[in-house]
């Protein structure tokens, strides 16, 4: 079946979907293997991820954000709604170089929030629209293709574009949080230069997962546009 209900033959645009899936898989495997490698290296000072997070927050004069434990592996995140830095099983109580890098990264997001980092503001503002676009955008496109109603297809593409924009804005937010984390780990005497270098590798591998997600979204958007244009022809 070519496209959605028109013509027959191989739909070559599925290649874009396959590429997107492969990018995601490779990035996921890479971050997991890199984290596992450096999770076996204990930091010289022996601080845990939770202790490092508390130290960074205090150094920045931030006392209204709590550090708490959440279950799972690499489920770490900062939630500005509850003002909590949530550290996973492999980070909260661990003193590994990998764990401290991740904990510092999440605190980098806290500092972004406290200082009004512009890309973070933009990403936060995009959340409602991006959620709608990611959930129904593709389905609106499919419905438009099936009905051969071009305006509906175009609306679906614009909706999905909001999700893509969110992914793209996420990139500078994540890279900046890692940059801040590495600077703070060194400046606050939490890690030595060699340890900071190791933490950089962990955070870079993590950042590549966001790059892969953004690339996958762009490829999916390109596929939707191609299907719409083919339908017009």
C-alpha positions, 0 to 999 in steps of 0.5 A: 500500500503506498501512503494512506489509501492511494496507489500500490507499491512500496512506500519508501518513506518508511525508510525515514521511520526506520532511520529514526528508530535506529538513531534512537536505539543506537543513542539509547545503547550508547548512553546506557553502556557509557553510564555503566562504564563510569558507574564503576568508577568511584569519585575521589571524594566519595560524595553521593549523587544526593549529596552533590545535588544538595551541595550545588543547590546550596552553593547557588543559594537555592534552598526551596528545592528538595532532592529526593529519590525516585525508582528506576534507572536513569529516570532522573529529572528536575520538576519545577512544578514540585521544586524537586530534583528527582534522582534514580536508584543508580544516582541517588546513593551512588558515589560513582563519577557517572552518578555525580555527573547526572546529579549535577546535570539535573541541578543545572536545570534548577540553576537555569530555572532560577536564572530565567534561562531563555531557551528553558522558558521557551520550552516550558511555554511549548509544553501544552502545545507540544503534548497536543501535537505529539498525541494527535498530529500524526492521526490528524494527518492520517485522517486527512490523507484517508479523507483526501482532505488536504486542509486537514492534513496540513493542520495535522502537519502543523500540529506535529511541527509543534512537537518537533519544535519542542524537541529542537528547543530541548537541545540547547537546554540539555547541552547548557545544563551539562555545561553548567554541571561540569563547571560546577563540579570543578569549581566547587571542588567536587571532582578533579579534572580527570573525573570531570572529563569522565563525567563529560563523556557520560553527559555527552552520551546522554545529550545524544539521546536528545539529538537522536529524538530531535532528528527522529522527529524531523524525519517523521515530519519530513515523511508527513510532508512528503505523504501530503505532497504525494497525495496532492500529486 
